[in-house]
Amino acid sequence: MAERGTPNPAVGGSSPPRPVGRRMERLKEFIKSVRKELDKVSWPKRNLVIKATISVIIFSLVFGISLWVFDLVFTRLIHFLLSLRG
């Protein structure tokens, strides 16, 4: 495994930590750039979000109920077929 270089090779140990101020500056720059990018996003209108949410809920309920009915039918069918065997 290669050793990491130190600022002063005559002195052992790791390199000194970066100043906290520089990290905070980079964090602020990152947050500013994120905000700029979010301003570019075209957000959907409120009524479109509500309609899409209602559609997803209805679809999920219909799908869940259909799955439950198929499960019920196939379970009873399997029980019926197994009762014929024995």
C-alpha positions, -999 to +999 in steps of 0.1 A: +000+000+000+014+034-010+019+060+017+002+093+013+024+123+008+028+149+036+033+186+032+067+182+049+083+148+041+107+153+070+079+152+095+057+121+097+019+121+100-010+130+079-015+163+060-031+191+081-069+195+079-083+221+056-096+253+072-133+251+080-139+285+063-130+271+029-154+242+034-182+266+044-175+287+012-177+256-009-210+246+008-225+280+002-214+279-035-230+244-038-263+256-023-264+286-046-258+264-077-286+240-065-310+270-062-301+282-097-308+247-111-341+245-092-352+278-107-347+262-142-371+233-133-406+236-148-428+226-119-463+212-126-494+231-117-512+223-085-543+209-101-522+186-124-505+172-093-538+166-075-553+149-106-522+127-110-523+118-073-560+109-074-554+088-105-525+068-088-547+062-057-576+050-078-554+027-100-537+013-069-571+005-053-584-011-084-552-031-089-552-042-052-588-052-052-583-072-085-553-089-071-572-098-039-601-113-059-577-133-081-560-146-050-593-155-034-605-174-065-572-193-071-570-202-034-605-217-034-598-234-067-566-250-053-584-261-021-612-276-042-587-295-065-568-308-035-599-320-018-608-341-048-575-359-045-578-370-010 
